[in-house]
Structure formats: C-alpha cells, structure tokens
C-alpha cells in the first residue's frame, strides 16, 4: 500500500497533467488563429523576402511539432490512458491543418509535406499500438531518418551565410551599444549605479522617457529592465514584473531596432522563469511567446523591404525565426530548460 507521501506525489502529478491538458485543449480550440501568418501583410516579390518568409514558416512548423512532442512526453507516464489518446487526436488535427501552409521553394514544400504526413502517421500508430510497441519503434526509426534529411536541408539552405556575408567580429562591433548611447546622462547613470542603484534607475528612467531615437531608447530600456531582473531581491516584490513590462514596451511599439531580438528573448526568459515557473510540468505558453515572436519578425521584415542591404536586420530576422522554443526536457535535469538560458543571460557582471 502506498504511503501518504507517495499518494500526495501521485495526486500532484495527476493535477499537473489535468491542468496541462486543459491548457493544451484550450490552445487546440484556438489553433486556427494561432496558425495564421502575419507575414503575408508584407507584399513583396523580392527573392530575399520570399526566402526569409519560407525560412520563418518552416521553423515555425518545426516549433509547433517540437512543442507537441514535449507535451506527449509529459503524458507518457501512462501512455495508454485516454488523455494521451485525446491529446494525440488534437495534435493530428493541428498537423493536418498545417498542410495548407505553402512554401515558394518547392523542394522545401515537399520536405515539410512529407514531415507532416510522417508525424501524423507516427501519432496514429502510437494511438493504435502504443509507444512501446514494435510497430511504433520501427516506424519511429524511419521517421527520425526522414526528419534528419529534412533538417539538414533546412539548415544548409537557410543558413545565415546564405543571406549575409558579415563576419562575426563585424556583427559584434556593430551590435556594441556604445555606438548608439549618445547621452551624457547615460555616463552619469553608469557611475551612479555602483553607489546608489535606486537613484541611478530613476535617472535612467527619466532619460528613457526623453530619448527620441528608438535604437537609443531600446538600449536604455533594456538596461533598465536588466537591472530590475539582476537586483530583484533589493528592488521590491514586483521587480521582475517591472522588467517584463519594460522589455515588452520595446516590442509593442512595432519599430525597428537592432535590439528587438534581445528584448524579445529577455521578455520570454523572465516571463517563464518568474511568472509561469521552472518545473518540467509548469505551463510553458510557447504559443504566447511565438505570437510576440511573429509580431517582432513582421516589424523586422517590414524594415528589410525598405533596407534590403542591411545585414544586421537580416541577421536579426533569422535569429527571431530560428531561436528554439522553451522546452521541458534536456540536459538540465531539475526543471524546464528555460532556467539554463536564463542564468546564461543574467548571471554575469551586474
């Protein structure tokens, strides 16, 4: 007979699964809205824009399927239960609906069509035979091989080097915020923050409100938000929420800056870490994060249509398109993998 602790843990796992199932089904009900593509608002026949749209859409579909497989792994503790089968039903419908997404590159279109068909086939075999069946395992080996061929084609055809010739050294030189931080008050802020952080943040906040150039504004706003994250223990209970609002305020303006990807990524990292949680069974609203990703990508692509030689903008679009979703399972064993990227980003010199 299980003891009280075992019963409590079992109940907690069941509650987590039930909550995740409700969240997932809610997402599936609005799946058609989620799958709509804002990038069609950009009307351009340029080869560059067409290729960038194809790349973005391919990685978006990959992200949807990756997110599905993550959720399936959560439910695999009981692979034969009705909840898992119902979950697979919903995912089959989503994959089927993604077949309407068309790519100008016909070879890419063929690869993705095959990938969706094989994903649906894998899910159906799992429903009928179970994940531990020889039928599923044999099919999965073929699935992995086909997926590998597709991923190799995608990464080689839409590599950064295909679009830009800028060296990594040139990128970091151009990305250096010292190039665009023109205000003398910013120097005063950096001196003051070493002795009086709260007064320094008030100075920086006022500077941000007075700054007209959006790129410069982005630098100051990101710095402000970063400090609220790094010093949340001394800046009040709502410090992380303040940081989230400041990152998001950059994205919501729908203006171009070379720091949009940084603002989006930090917004996502802090939101997941401090709002949704660090557990493998925490809610991870990748659909919410990707809606913002798509809006930012639209802003960048619109800029590229008017500045098609700007390699920083093209590179930033590719960063937005290809950056992985937040995943639950990986090398970090104690929670979801957002924690790893969060600490890599913020655990540095303050």
N, C-alpha and C positions, 0 to 999 in steps of 0.2 A: 504493500500500500504506500503511495507517495506521501511524503511528509508535508507539513504546511508550506515550507519554502518552495518545494517542487511545485505544489499546487498553485502557489502565488505566481511563480515564474511562468507556468503554463498559461495561467489566466492573462498575464501581461502580454505574452506573445500573441495569444488569441485576440486580445483587444487591439494590439498594434496591427495585426493582419486585417481585422474588421475595419479599422479606421482607414488603413491604406486602400482597402477595397472600395470603400465609399468615395474616397478622394479620386481613385482611378476611374470609377464608373462615372463620376461627375465630369471628369475630363473627357471620357469617351462620348458623353452626351453632347458636348460642345466641340467634338473633334473636327467637324467640318469647318467651324470658324477658325480653329487652331491651325488647320492645314492651308488656309487661304494665304496667298503670297502677295505681300505689299510691293514687292519689287517690280511688278507689272505696271506700277504707277510711273516708272521710268520708261519713257518712249524713246528708244534709241536703237538704231540698226548698226551701231559700230561693233566691230568684231570684239573689241575689248569688253564692252558692256555685256554683250551676249555671252562671252566666255565666263565672265565673273558671275552672271546670273546662274549659268549652268553649274558652276562650282558651288555656289551658295546652296542651291536647291539639292544637289547631291549630298552634301554634308548634312543638310537639314534632315533629309530622309534617313541617313545613317544614324543621326542622333535620336530620332523617334524610335527606331528599332532597338538601338542600344538601351534606351530607357525602358522599353518593353521587357527586354531580357533581364534587366536589373530587377524589375518588379516580379517577374516569374521566379527568379532565384529566391526572393523573399518568401514566396509561397511554396517552394519546393520541400519544405519541412514535412509537407503532407501532399505529395504530388498527385494523389488520386482523388483528392477531395473535390467537391462540386464547385468550390470557389475558384480553384485553379482553372477548371474547365470553362467556367463562365468568363474568367479573365481572358483566356485564350480566344474565346468567341469574339470578345470585343477587339482584341488585337488583330485578329484575322480581318475583321471589317475595316479597321484603320488601314492595314496594309493594302487591302483591296482598293480602298478609296484613293490611295497614293498613286495608283496606276494612271490616274488622269494627268499627273504632273508630266509635262513633256519637256524634253531637252533638245536644243538645236543641234547638239552634237549627237548624231545618230548612233555612233558606237557607244557613247555613254548611255544613251537612252536604252540600248539593247542590254547593256550590263545591268542597269538598275531594274529594268523589267524582269530580267531573269532572277535578280536578287530578291525582289518582292515575291515572285512566284515560289521560289525555293523556301523563303521564310514562311509563307503561308502553308506550304506542304509540310515543313518541319513542325509547325504548330498543330496541324491536323493529325499527324502521326502521334504526337505527344498526347493529344486528346484521346485517340482511339486505343493506343497501345501502352502509353505511359513513358515517362522519361527514362526509366531503367530498362526498357525493352530492347532486344537486339535490333528490332526494326528501326527504332529511333536512333540508336547508336550508329548503325550502318548508314542511315540517311544523313546523320549529322557529320560524318566524315566527308561525304560528298559535298555537303553544304559548306563546310569550312574551306574546302579546296576552291569551290566556286567563288566564295566570298573573298578569299585571298587574291584570286586573279582580278576580281573587280577592284579591290582596294589598291592593288599595285598599279592598275591602270589609272585610277583616280589620282593617286598621289604623284605619279610621274607626269601625267598630262596637265595637272593643275598645280604644279609646284610653284613656289614663289619665284624661282628663277625663270620660269616660263613667262612671267609678267614683268619682272623688274630686273635691272642689271646692277642696282645699287649694292655695294658691299656692306657687310655687317658693320664695319667700322664707320662707314659713311652714315648708316642708319642711326647709330648711337650718337654720333656727332650732331646730326640734325635733330634728334629727339631730345637732346640735352636742354633742360628747362631754363638754363641760364641764358640761352639765346633769346628768350622771349620775356623774361622777367625784367621789365624796364623800370619799375617804380623804385625810387629811393626808399620808400617806406617798407618795401619788402626786405631790404637790407637791415632796416631797423627792427623789423619783426624777428628776423633770424638771430639777431644779437639778443633781443629781449627774451626770447623763448627759453634761453639757457638759464635765466634767473627768475623769470616770472611768467610762467606759461599762460595763466589765465588772462593777464593783461596783454600778452602777445597775441592771443587768439582774438581778443576784442579789436586790436589794431588790424589784424589780418582780415577780420570780418568786415570792418569798415572799408578797407582797401578793396576787397572783393566787390562791394556794392558800388564803388566809384569807378571800377575798371570797365571801359567800353570795349576794348579789343577782346573778342571771345576766346582766343587762344590763351591770352594772358589771364583772363578771368578763370579759365579752366585750370590753369596751374595753381592759382591761389585757392580756388575752391577745393581742389584735390588735396592740397597741403593741409587745409583747414580740416577736412574730413579725416585725413590720415592721423592727425594729432588727436582727434576725438576717439579714434579706434585705439591708438597706441597708449593713450593715457586715460582710458575709460574708467580705471579704478579711482582716479582722482578728480574726474570731471563730472561726476554725478551719475545717477541711475539711468538717465536717458542718453548717455553719451553715444552709444552705438546707434541708437535711433536717429540722433542728430547727424551722425556721419552718413547714414544711409540716405537721409533726405538731401544732404549736400551733394553726394555723388549723383543722385537721381536728378537734382536740379540742373546739372550739366546736360544730361541726356534728354530731358524734357524740352529743352529749348530748340532741339532739332536744327542746330547749327553745326557747321563743320569745325573740327579741331583735330590736331594730330594726337590728342589725348583722350579721344572718345572711348577707344578700346580699354584703356587703363581705368577710366571712370566706370565703365560697364562692369568690368571684371571685379573691381573692388566693391561695387554696389552688390554684386551677386555673392561674393565671398562673405561679406559682413552680414548680409541678409540671411544667408543659410546658417552661418555659424551662431548668430545671436537671436534670430527670430524663429527659424524652423528647427534647428537642432543639429547635433553632431552624431547621432546614432545611425546605425545601418537601417533602422526602421523608422527614422524620422520622415516627416513629409519633406520631399525634395521637389519643389514645383518647377521642374525644368521647362514646363510649358510657359510659365510666367516669365522665367528668365529669357526664354527664347523669343517671346513676343517683344521684349525690350531689345534683344539682340537684333531682331529683324527691323525694328524701327531705326536703330542706330545704323545698321547696314544700309537702309534706304537713304538716310541722311548722307552717308559717305558716297554712295553710288551716284546720288544726285550731283554731288560736288565733282565727282570724276567725269561726268558727262560734259562738264564745262572746263575741266582741267585734266585732260586725259594723259598728260605727260608727267603728272605729279606722282612720283613713285612712292612717296610717303603715304599718300591717300590710298593708292592701290594696295600697298602692303597692309595698311590698317584694315581695309575691307577684307583681305584674306585672313587676317587674324580673327576678325569677327566671324567669318564663315567657318573657319576650321577649328576654333577652340573647342575642346570637348565639353560635353555636358557634365554636371555634377553626378558622380557615380557613387554607388553604395559600397561596392566590393573592390578591393585592390590590395596593394602591398601593405597599407596601413590597417592593422587588424582590429583596432579598438573602436572604430566608428566609420562613418562615411568619409570619402576621400577629400571632401572639401577642406577638412582640417589640415591636411598636408599642404595644400596650396595657400591656405590662409596664413599659416605660420611661415611658409617660404616668402610670402609677400610682406608680412608685417613684422616678423621677428628680425629686426635689423636696427641699425643705429637710429635712435629716436630724434 
